[in-house]
Amino acid sequence: MPTNQQLTQDNDIKKFKKKFFKKYGVHLYIHSAGHPNYKIALEVLEECTLMALKLDNPKYKWMENLKYKLRERPYLVYTQAMAYLGHIAGHSKSSIGHYMNKNHATIINSVKQVENALFTKEPMLNEALSNILKEIENHVGIIPEDIKSKLNSQSNVDPIWDKARRFIAKHN
């Protein structure tokens, strides 16, 4: 059960993000490591997956989200990869399905498909996962606490994505 302080913090962060976007046109991703359910939000995973899909397949530039009912292979690979990354990030299959307008059985199938594709080193899926992880790395890094004392101020990647990258590399 979230405390009043956590709810107030979440509301303040939402207000700040909206105000910042209105003023500068830039999306912010703020994650509080002290939050009891610390995991990358499905909205962030969707946005990173969508950006990677659009870079890899320019014909999907018109898409605003990944909730469409398309059966084209490139689109399916990216949505399955997002479902897989959401699952290894700690989201339940039901919550991923609800977010993506799919049922949990579809998400279970997506996770199995990605695991099988990783095992067989399927190139299209490996490329999709790699592209998504690059986008996550670019947009969801963790900023060091004392940035002034560091010579290299680039963000560090969440350990979950390091684990995912090692898993992919192991199966390549």
Secondary structure as GFF3:
##gff-version 3
##sequence-region A 1 172
A	DSSP	alpha_helix	4	24	.	.	.	ID=ss1
A	DSSP	alpha_helix	42	56	.	.	.	ID=ss2
A	DSSP	three_ten_helix	58	60	.	.	.	ID=ss3
A	DSSP	alpha_helix	73	88	.	.	.	ID=ss4
A	DSSP	alpha_helix	93	99	.	.	.	ID=ss5
A	DSSP	alpha_helix	104	119	.	.	.	ID=ss6
A	DSSP	alpha_helix	123	139	.	.	.	ID=ss7
A	DSSP	three_ten_helix	147	149	.	.	.	ID=ss8
A	DSSP	alpha_helix	159	170	.	.	.	ID=ss9
###
